[in-house]
């Protein structure tokens, strides 16, 4: 489990846009991809691609077009806060 967390942390923190998407979902809660794109000033296609990647890693989940952090995602977001 700890190595999964470390691997996912590296995956997210290796890309500023991934980092910002996880942070905004952590601070503002559930959001649609287009809203994340607007709030973070990241092109919508990039946001959708990143959310799909994060979804494959079980960091975020989608329900009716609304994305949120999973338990794993919340853990990672908490750990990211400690490191900044």
N, C-alpha and C positions, 0 to 999 in steps of 0.2 A: 504493500500500500504506500509506504513512504517513498519508494522509488518511482511509483506512478505519479505521486504528487510532484516530485522533483522533475520528472520528465515533462509533465504538463506545465509546470511553472516555466521551465526553459522554453517550451514551445510558445507560450503566451508572451513571455518577456523578451523573446527574440524578435518581436514585431510590435512596433508602437501602436499600430491600429488594433491589433488583437488585445493589447494591454488596455487601450482606451475603451474598447467595447465591453470587456469584462468589468472594468471600473464603473462605467456608466450603468450597467445592469445591477451592479452591487449597490451603488448609491441611490439610484432612482427606481429600482425595481423593474417589473415587467414592462417590455416595450416592443413595439413593432419594428421591423428592420428599417423601414423608411424613416421612422422617428429617430432611431439611433443615428442614421446617416445624417439627418438634419442637425441633431444636437451636437454630434462630434465632427461635423464637417468632413465626412468621409463619403466618397461616392457610393451610392446605394448598391451597385453591383458588387463592389468590394466588400461592403458590410454583409451582403447575403452570402458571399463566398466564405468569408471568415466565420459567420454563424454556422454554416454547414460544416466547416472543419471542426469547430468547437463542439458541435452536436455529435459528430462522429466520435469524439473523445469523451462524450458524456459530461461536458462542462456546462453546456446550455441545453435547454429543451424548448420545443416549440409547441404551442397549443393554439389553434385557430389563428395563426399568423402572429402571435404574441410570443416573444422570447423571454426566457428567464434563466437565471443560474440554477443549476442542480445543486445537490448537497456538495458534490465535489467542487463545483464552480464557486460556491460560497466559501469553502475551505481555502481554495486558491486565492480568492479575492482578499480574504482575511490575511493570508500570508504575504500577499503583495503589499498590503498596507503597512505591515511590520517592516518591510524592507525599504520603504521610501522615507 
